[in-house]
C-alpha cells in the first residue's frame, strides 16, 4: 500500500469513527420511538444563594430513563434566558452570575427519548456575596486639579463607602511654608463629608521632594518650626480631623530628622484630638534603602502615627518595561513587612485605579492612563484585552495613529478584587485609593462586597417550595446582633408576618398552591428595631409529590370472564394521605412503564382508600382463555402520577371444550370393540374418554391421554349391540359433548381375525399400515408361486403329484365382483375348498 493510499485509509477510518461516535453518543440515536411519556418534574426543588452563583438541589426522579436535568434561568434585568444541561445528578452549581441581579430559576427532567418534562414553578432570587466578617477601613485621595468632575462624582455616588477622604490641597515648601492647591478649603465638600460622617484629613505633598526641599526644611530649624505651626494652625482653623503627610523620595540621610518631625507633629495634633497619617512608598525588607523608603523608619513611625499608608503601586511605571502596576504577590510582601514592624490595625494599603500606556516602538511617550481612556482606545483600535495571570491585571496591544506600538496595563473590577482579597486576608486596617476619577464603575460594588461596606443584611438564603408550603433558612448578620427575626409573606390574599424568635429557619405552611409568595426576612435587635434585612425572594408552592407506587398487586381469583385483584392503597405523598384516583390498564402483551399508556384502560376503578388499606376490585367482561397483564398507576388531586405498580399476569378460565374428532373406526373383537379416531388439534387437549350405552345405561368404558388415538372396550358379550360414544377433555377440566359413534356388536373372530387382532395389538398404530402392506405383498407372491408350480407339475407329471395328487373336479365356476375367479374343487368328497384365481392366473392356466 502506497503512503497516499494509507493516508486515504486513515482519513476514511477516522471519519467512520467520528460518525459512529456521533450515532452512539447522540441522545437521539438511542431514543426509543415508542416512548412518548415525558418524565415528571423533579421534587424538592431548592436554591441556595452563593457569591456570583446559585446552588440548586433536588430529589432525583425514579424513572430509569432520565438522560439529564435542565436548569432554566431568566435574567430579570434584560430578560435574557439560558438553559443548562447538568447531567443525571441531584444538585448543580450555576456560576458566573451577577450578584444582586434577580434570576427566575426553574428545573425539569429530560429522558433518553428527549421527552422534556414540565418545569417546576420558578423561584426568583439573586446571588449575593457573603458579608465580610468585619468592615475594613476605606480611604481615598481626592484630586482637585485632575479629573475633578469625575473624581467628585466618584465620591458623591459612593458616599457610603468612605471612612476618610484626603483632598490634595497643600504643598510643603522648602522654607516651611504651607501653600494651597486649587480647591483647598472647599467648604461645600467639607460640610458634605461631615454630614456623611466621613473624616476630613487633607494631604500635604512635597511634590516628590523636588530640589530636596523636605531635607532642606528639616535641616533648618526656623523652616521646621514654621512648617509645624502652619500645619497645626490650618488643621485647627478648618476643623480638620487630621493631616496626611505624603512626603516622597526623602533622602535616607534625613531619616532621623523626618522621624523627629513626625513625632513632634503627632504630639501637637493628638493634643488637639486630631490624627496624623504618614504615607510611604512600598518597602519589602530592611535592606531597601533608596530615597523614599530609606527615610521611613517603619518601627518608630508605626508607634507614632494613627495610620500608616503604603503606596503599593507603581511596581511597573513609565520608566520601566511594561507590566502590572500592582501585582498581588508584591502587595503581599510589602504588607507583611509592614505588619512585622508595626501593628496591623495601623496599616493601610494603597491600591491604584489607574494604569500606564507604554510606547514600545516608534516615536511616542509613555504616559498614565485611566479606565475610561483605556476603553476608548479598545473601542477605537479594536484591541483584544488579555489577562496577566501573574500580575492579575488586564492589558492590550495597539497601534496609534502614527503606527507606533503601544502596550497598556490598566485596572478594572476584576483586578481590584484580586488585590483587595490579598489585603483582607492579612487583616490590616484597610485600603486607600489613588485616585478617584475615571475608574471602572463596577469597582465600587467590588469594594462594598469585599470590605463589608454594604448595609448589614440577612444572607445565605436557602429556599425550597413544596406542596402548600415554602421552607426557608438564612444566616445571621455578621456585624450586628439579631435578637429575633420576622418573616414577611405577601401573596394575592394579603400580607402576613411570622415571628420566629431567634430561629434562623421557618416552614411557611397552609399556602395556596400555584400562588406566588413574596418573602422577606427582617432581623430585629432587643428593642424590636430592624438592624438588617434580606433580599425579597419569590417562591410558588406546588404539589409535585406523586403518590406511592403499588407494589403488592396480586390475583385473588380468576374466572372465565373476570380477574379479581387486590392491593394496598397508595399514599398521596409517599407516606400519608390517599390518592385521588386509579388508572388500571391491561394488555395481552407484557406491560412496562414505557408502553403503559398504550394499553387498554379499564373503564371502572375504585375510589382510593386511605393509604395502606387493602383494596379489592374485579376486571369483568374479559375474553375467556386469554392471558392478561395488568398494572395500576395512582393519581393525586394535582394529577401527579405514581410509578407503575408491579405487573401481574393472569389467564381467564377456558370454558370452551376441545372439539371431538369426527373420523372414527370401530373394529369388532372377541368380547370387545376397538375404537379408533383421528387426533384432535386442540392445544389444551389432555385426554379422550369412551362410553357405551346398553339398555339405556351409560357406562364409562375408559380414558386415554392425548397422545393415543384408540381404545379397546373389553368385557362385552359377543353378538350384543352396544352404542359407542367419544368425548374430549382439556387442561381446564372442560369436557366436550359425547359424540355418538354408532351401534356395534362384538363377535368371535376366525383365524384371520385373530391374526389381525394380534397384529393390531402387537404393533403401534403408526406401524400397522406398513405391516398390512407387507402381508398383502407376501401373500400375493406366495399364491402366485404355488399355483404356477402346482399346475406345471400337474401337466408334466403323474396325476399323483404332491400338490394335486388326484384329479380336481370343478362343480361350478363363479365370477366375483372383482373379476376374480373362484373355483370349488374336491379331492374325493366334501368338505369343499375354495381357491381364488386372478385373471392373470387364469390366463396362465388357459382357463
N, C-alpha and C positions, 0 to 999 in steps of 0.2 A: 504494500500500500504506500502510495506516494505521500509526502508531507502535506500536499494540498488536499488529498483525499482524507487523510487523518484529521485535518483541521475541519473539513466539512462534517465528518462524522461526529466530532466533538461538539460542533455547533448544534447538530440535529439532536444529539443526546441531551444536551443542556436544555434545549427548547422543550423537548418532551418531558424532562424532569420538572421544569417550571410549570408546564401545563398540568402535569399530574399533581403537583403540589397545590396548584390552584383548585383543581377539582376536589382533591381530598380535604383541603382545609377551608374551602369556601363554605360557609354555613349553608348556602343554598343548595350545594351539591349533596348535602346529607339530609336535606329537608324531605320529610315524608309528605307526599301529595295528599295522603289520606287524612293527615292531622290538621284540622282546621279550628280546633278549640284553643283559644288564647289562654295563657296562664293567668292565675289570679294576681291581684295587686298585692305586693308584699305587706306583711303586717308589722306592727311595732316600729313604724317609721319614726326615727329620732334624729334630731340635729343638735350638734354642739358647736358653739362659736369658737373660732380659733383666730390667731393673728393671720390676716390675709387669707383665710380659708375656713372651711366648714368640715366637720367630721360627721358623716352620715352613717347611720347603722339601721339594721332591720333584721327581721327573722326570715331566714331562707325559706322559700316555697317548698312544699312537699312534692311537687311534680318532679319526676325524674328526668324530664327532657329540657330543663332550663339551660339555655345557652349562655345568657348574660343578663345582668341587671343594667338598666339605663337610668341615668340621673339627668333631669332637665332643669336648667337654671335660666331664669329670665331676669335680666338686669333692669331694675325699676328706673334707673336713671335714663337709659337710652332705649329700653325695651328690646335690647338685643338678646337673643336666645341661643343657647348651646346645649347639646345633648352629649353626654359622655357614657360610653360603654365601659363598665368596670369589671366585667367577668362574673364568674359564679362565686360569690362570696357574701359575707353578711355585713361588711362595712367598707367605707371608702373615704379617702381624704381628698377633698377638692381644694386645690391650692391656686395661687396666683389670682386671687380675688381682691377687690378693692375694699379696704377697711372702711366701715361707715356707709358703704353702699348697700342698699336693701336688695336682696335677691328672693325671687319666688322659686322654691325648690320642691320638686316632686319626683317620684320614683315609680318605675314599672319593671316588669319582667319580660324577657324575650326568650322564646323557646327555639329549639333547633329547626323547627319548620318556619322560623321567622314570624311567628304569630306574636304580636305585641299585646301584652295585657293592658288593662286600664291603669292609668297613672293615679297615684294617691292624690288626695287633696293637698294643695301646696301649703308649705309653711313659709311664711315671709319673715326673713331675718337678715341681719347684717353681720359680716365678720368684724371682729374688733380685737385690737391688741390688748393683751392682759395688762393691767395697770402696773406701773413700776412700784416696787415696794416702798419707794421713797421719792420725794421730789428733789431734783437736782437744781442747783443754782444756775440761772441763766442771765448772762450779761451780754451787752453788745456795745461796740463803739459806733457812734453816730457821727458821720462826717457832716460838715456844714459848708464845704466848698467843692464836693464831688458828688454827682448823682443826688443832689439834695432833695429833689422831688420824690424820686423812687425810694430814697433812704427814709424820708419822713413817712411815706406810705407804708413801708415795711414795718415801721414802728406802730403806726396808728391802726393798722389792720390786724395787729397781733399783740395788742397790749397785755393780753392775758399771759403771755409767755415770760415777760421780762421781770427780773428781780432788781436789776441795776442797769442803768443806761449811762454811758460815759461819752458825752458830746466832746468832739475835738475842738476845744475853744481857746486853749492857751499855748504860748510858746515860752520856753526858758531861754533867756538871753545871757550873753557872756558876762554882762555886768550885774547879773542877778535880777534884772527886771522881769516882770511877768507881763508879756504882751498878749493881746487877744487876736483870735482869728475871726473870720466872718461869722455872724450869727451868735456870737458869745452873749451870754446872759439873756437868752431868749426867754422872756417872762411867760409867754404863752406855753412854750414847751415845758418850762419848769412847773408851771401850775398843772399842766396835764399829767406830768409824771407823778406829781404828788397826789393828785386826785385818784390816780390808779395805784397808789401805794408802791410806786417804783422809786428806788433810791436814785438820787441825782448826784453822781460822782464824776465831775468833768475830768478830762485828761489834759495833762501838760506834756508836751513833747519837746525834745531837744533837737528835732529835725535831723536825726541820725548823727548828732554830735558834730555838726558841721563846724570846722575850724577848732575842734576840741573845746567847744565853748563850755561844756559841762566841767571838764577838767580845770579850765581857767577859773570858772565860777567857784569851784570847790577850794581852789588854792588861794583865792582872795577872800579874806575874812569879811571885808566890807560887802563884797558882792554876795557872799554866802548868807550874811545876816539879812541883807535886803531881800534875797530870794525867799528865805524862811518867812520873813514878816509879810511880804506881799501875798504869799500863798495863804497864810493864816487869815489875813485881812479879807482876801477875796472869798474864801470859804465861809467866813463868818458873815460878811456883808450880804452875801446872796443866799445864806442859809443852806449851803450845800451839805450833803450828807457825808462828804469826804472828798478826797483828792486821789487821782491816779497819776503816778509818775511813770511816764513812758520815755525813759532816758536810755536810748540805744547807742550801741557802739562805744560805750565809755571804755577808756583805756584800762587795762588790768592794773596799771600803776596807781590808778585813782580808786582802787577797791576800798581801802580803809577810809578814805575821805568820803566816799559815797555812802558807806555803811554808817559813819558817824552822822552824816547829814540826815539820813533816813531816821536814825534813832531820835535825834532832836526834834525832827518834824513830827514823828509819831507821838512823842510825848505831848507836844503842844496841841495836836489835833485831838488826841484822846482826852485831854483835859477839857476840851470843848464838846465832847460827845460825838466826835466825827471820826470817820475811818480813814485809814491810809492803805493804798494799794500800790504795789510795785509791779511793773510789767517787765519781763525779761525775755531775751531770746532763749531758744531751746538749748539745754545743756544735758549731756548724757553721761558724763563722767567727770571726776575731779581733774583729770588732765586737760579738759577743754579749757583753753586759756587765751583764746583770741579776743579782740576788742568786743565788748558787749558782755558775753558770758564770763569773761575773765575778771570783770569788775563786780560780779554778783556773788556775794558770799551767802549761798543758799541757807546754810545752817543758821547764821545770825539773823539774816533778814527774815527768815521764816518765823523767828520768835518775835520780831518787832512789828510786822505788818498784820493787817486783818485779812488780807487776801493777796496771794502771790500768783500773778497771771503769767503764763508761759506761752510765748508765741510759737506754737508747734506748727508752723507753716513756713513756706519758702525752702523746703528741702531741695526742690528744684526751682530756679528763678531765672531771671533774664540773663545773668552772667554764667549760667551753667548749661549743660546739654539738656534737651527736652526730657521731661519726666514728671512724675507725680509731685504735686505741691505738698501734700501732707500724707504720706503712706502710713497706714495704721501701725505697722511694726516699729517705725521710727517714733511715732507718737507714744507708743507704749514704753519704749526705752527712756524717753525724756520724762514721762510721767512717773515711772518707777524710781528714777534717780531723784526727782524732787521729793517723792514720798520718803525716800531714805534720809533726807536732810531736814525735813520739816513735817508738821502734822498734815495728814491727808486732807483734813477739813479746811485747810487754807489754800490748797492747790486748785487753781482754776486753769483749765486747758484751753488755749486759743485755737479756734478752728476757722478755716478760710471759707468765704463764699465766692472766691474769685479764682481765676486761672491765669495762664500765660500763653501768648502766641509767639512761637519761635520761628524766625526766618532761617531755614536750614540751607537754602541755596538761593542765590540771586542777590539783588541789591535792595534790601529791606531791613527793618529794625525789629528787634524783639520788643514786646510790649505786654502789659497786663490786659486781661480780658474778663468780662463778666458773663454770666449765663445768657442774658438776653442777646448780647452781641454774638456769642457762640452760635445761638440758634439762627440768627440772621445769616451767618456765613454758611451754616449747614444747609439752610434752605436755598440760598443763592447758588452755592457751588455744588450742591448735590453730594456733599461729603458723607462718607459712611462712618458712623460713630463706632469705635472699637472700645473694648473694656480691658484695662490693665489689671489683670487678676492679682498681681503682686502689690501694686500701688493702690488698688481699689478705687480707680478713677477713670472716667471716660476720656477718650482722646480721638482726634481725627487728623487727617492729612488733606491739604487743599492747595490749589494754585490760585494766586491772586490775579488781579487784572494785568499785572506786568509779568505773569508766568513765573513768579517767584514761588518756591515750595515752602509751605508753612506747616508746622505741627502745633496743634492746640491741645492743651490739657485744661479741663475746666471741672467745675463742681456741679453735681445735681443731687437730688434727694437720695439716690442710692449710695453715692459716695459719702455723703454726710452721715447717713445712717451707720455705715461701716465704722466711721471714726468715732461717733458717739457711743457705739457699742463697746469699742475698746476703752473709752474713758469711763463709762459707768461700771464696767467690770472691776475697775481699780478703786471704785468707791471714794472718789475725790469729791470736792465741793461742787464742781460743776464745769460749765464751759463759758467762754466768751467768744463772740463772733467778730471777725474782721472781714468785711464790714457790711453794714446794711445797705441795700440798694441793688436792684437789677439781678437778684438771685432767682433760682428756680423756685416758683411759688409753692411747690409741693414740699419744700424743705421744712416749712413751718409745721406741717402736720407730723412730719417725722420727729421733730423736736418735741411736740406735745406728747406723742406716744412714748418716745424714748426717755424723756426726762420727767415723766409723770406730771405733765403740765395740764392735762385735760381735767375738766371738772370731775370730782370724785363720782364714781359710778358703780352700779351693781353689774358685774360682768360674769364671764364664764357661764353663760346661759346654756341650758340643755332643755329641749322641748320635744315632747312626744304627744302626738294626737292619737286618740283611741276611740272606742265606742262610747259616745256621750261624755267624753272626758278629755282633759288635757293635763299631762303631767309636766311639772316644772321643777327645775333645780337651778341654783345660782351660787356664786361665790360672794363672800362678804367683801365690802370695800376694804382697801388696804391701808388707807391713811386716816380714816375716821372710825369711830366705834359706833356700830349699829346695835341698838338695844332691841329693836323689833323691826318687823317687815310687814308691809301691806302689799297685797296683790290686787290690782285693779283690772277687772274683766269687763269689757264693753262689747255688747252684741246688739242685734236688732231689737232685743227686748229691753234694753237699757243698760245700766252700769251697776256693777256690784263690787264691793270691796271685801276682801278676805283678810282678816288679821291672823297672822301665823306666829306671833311672838318672835322668839329668836331662831326659829327653824329656818333652814335655807332650802326647803323643798315643799311642794304642795301639789296635790292632785285635785283639780277642779272638776267636780262630777256633776251629774244631772244636767248636762248641757244638751242642747238640741243638735242632733247630727246634721251635717251638711250646712251648718250655720257658722260663719266666720267669727272668731273671737279675737278681739284686740286686747293684748295683755301687756301690763307694765308693772314693774316691781319697784317699790319705794322703800328705802332704808330710813329708819327714824332713830333719833337719839333718845336719851332718857326723858326728855321733855316733850317727846312726840313731834319734834320738828324734823323735817326732811333734811338729811345730810347727803344723800346720794340716791340715784335712780337708775333704772336700766333703760335700754332702748325699748321701743314699742315693737312687739312681735305680733304676728297674726298666725293663728293655727285653727284648723277646721276639724272638729270631731267627726269621725266617720266610722261606721261599723265594717271592719274588714276581717273580723273574727268569724271564720267559717265553721259550720257545725262539725262535730266529731264524726269520723267515718264509722260505719257499722262494720264490725269485724267478726261477728258471730252469726251471720246469716246462715240458716240451715233449713233442710227439708224435713218437715214433720210427717207428711203423708202425701201419697201420690194416688190419684185415681185416673180413670180413663180420660177425663177432660179437665182435670184441675190438679194443681200442686199447692199444698198447704205449707206456708213458710212461717218461720219465727225468727226474731232478732231482738237485740237490746236497743231501745230507743236512743237516738242521737242527742248529745248535749248541744246547746246553742253555741257556746264558745269554748268547746273542748272539755269543760269541766262543770258547767252549771247550765240551768235553764233547759229549754226544749227547742227543737227545730220547729219551723213553720209548716213545712210540707215535705213529702217524699216524692221521689220520681223513680218508679220501678220500670225497668226495661228488660226485655227478654229477646233472645235470638237463638236460632238453631246452630249458630257458629260461636266459637269462644268469644267472650266479652273482654275488652280491655278499656283502659281509660281513654285511648285514642279513638276507638270505634263505638263507645257507649252511646254517643248522640245519634248514631246511625241505626241503632237497634229499635225494635218495636216498643213503643211506650204503652204500658198497661194503663187503661183509662181510669182505673179506680185505685185509690190509695188511702190508707187510714190517716186520720189526723194524728200527728205525732204525740205520743205520750211524754211525760216528764223524762228527762234524760236518765237512762239506765234501766227504765222499766221494760218488762217483756212485752213484745208486740207479736200478734198473730194475724196472718192475712192469707187469703186464698186467691190464686190466679185461676180464673174459670174460663170455660168455653175454649179450651185448648184442643189441639188435634191429638187424637189417641195415638199411641205407639210412636211418640216423637220425643226426641231428646232436646231439652231446652236448657240454655244458660241464662241465669237470672242474676241481676245486680241492682243495687239501690244507691242513689245519691240523696243527700238531705239538703234542704234549703232553709235559710233563716229569713226573717222579715225584710232584710236588706238584699235578698237574692244572692247572698253568698252561698257557694256550693261546696259541699264536703267532698272529700276524696271518694272514689268508688269503693263500695263495700267489697268484702270478699265475694267472689262469684261462685254460685253453686250450680251444679249440673244435675238435672233430674229428668227422668223419662216417664211420660204418661203411660198408663197401663194399656196393653193391647187387648181389645175386646173382639177383634175380628179373627175367627179361627182360620187355619190354613185350608186351602181347597183340597177336596178329596180326589184322588186320581180317578180319571174317567175310564181308563183302559184296564180291564181286569180279565183274568182267565181262571177257570176252575177245572181241576182235574180230579175225577172220582178215584178214590183209592179204597183199599180194603178197610172197611170200618172208619174211613177218614175221607176228608176232602182237602185238596191242596188249592189254596187261593193265591194267585199272583197278581201283581199290579204294577203299573208304571210309577216311578218315583215322583214325589211331589217336589216342586221347585221353591216352595215357601222357605224363606231364610230362617224363620224362627221355628220350623218344624222340629218336634222332639221324638214323636212316636206314631205308630199306626195301631189301631185296635180292630179286632174282628169279632163279630157277634153272629149268632144263628138263632133262628126262631122256629119252634115246632109246637104245634098245638097252642098257639098264642102265647107261648112262654119264650121271652127273650133271654138268651144265655150269653154271657161273656165268654168268648172262645179263646182269647189270647191277645198278647201285645208284643210288638217288636219295635226296635229302635229305628231311627230314621235312615240308617244305613241299609236295612233289609227291605226287601220288596216282595216277600212271600211268607206264608204261614200255613202249616198243616193243622187242620182241626181234627182231632182224633176222638176215639171212644164213641163213634157213631154206629148206627145199625145199618148194615147193608140193605139196600132196597128201599129204605125210607127216605122221604123227601125232607130237605132242610132249606129254609130261606136264609141266605147269607147276606151280611151287612158289613161295610167297611167305613171307619171314621179315622180322623187325624187329630193330633194334639200339638199345641205349640208351647213355648217356654213360659208363657204367661198363664198356662192352665186352660186356655180356650180349646174346646172340643167341637169339631165340626158335626153337622148332622150326619146320621148314618146313611150311607149310600147303599140302596138295595141292589145287590149283585144278581140275584136270581135264585131259582129253586133247583137243587141238585140232590142226587142220591148216591151214597157210596155203593160200590159193588166189588165183588171178589174178582180180582184180576186173573187172566190166563197167564201162561208163562211169559208172553211178550209184555204184558202189562207189568208183571212183576219185575221183569228185567228193566223195563223203562222206569218203573218206580225206584228200583235200586239205583239205577244210574242217576236219577233225579236227586235221590238222597245223597249219593256219593259226591257228585260234582256240584260246584258252585253255579249259581245262575249264569254268570258270565262265561262259564266253560261249557254249558250244556249244548249250545248250538253247534259248537265245534265238534263235540262228541257225536251228536246225531249225524252230522255230515259225514264224519269218518265211518260210522256204522253203515250208512247207506252205500258209500263208495265201496267198502269192503264186501258187503253183501252182494252188490251187483256184480263185482268182479268174480266172486266165488261161484255164483249161479251160472254165469256165462261159461266159466271154465268147466264146471261139472257137466253141463248139458252138452258142450262141444265134445268133450272126451267120451261121454257115455254113448252118444249116438254114433260117433265114429267107431267105437268098439262094436256096437250093435250091427253095423253094416259090414264089418270086415271079419268078424269072428263068429264063433258059435253063439247060438242064442242062449247059451247058459253063461253069458258074460257076468262079471261080478257086479256090474252096475245094474243091468237089466237081465237077470238070469232067465226070465221067461217072457214069452210074447206079451205085449201090452194090448189091452183091449180098450177101445175108445167108445164107450157107450154113447157119449154125446159131446158136442163141441159148442161152446158158448162164447160170444164176443162181449167183453166188458165195455163200460163207458169210456175207458181209457184206451180203447183199441188194442187191448191185450187179449191174448187167447188163453182160456182156461181149459185144461184137458183133464178129465177124470179117467183114471185107469185103475186096473185091478190086476194083481198078480194071479190070484186064483179066485179069491172071493172077497167080499167086503170085510173089513171096513174100507171104504174108498178113500183115496188120497187125491188131492187136487194139486196140479202143477200149473204154474203160471208161466207163459211164454210171451215174450215181447214179439213185435212184428219183425224185428231184425233177426231174432232167433228162428222165427217161423220160416223166414226166407232161407236161412241156412239149412233148415230141416226140409225144405222143399214142401212145406205144408200149404 
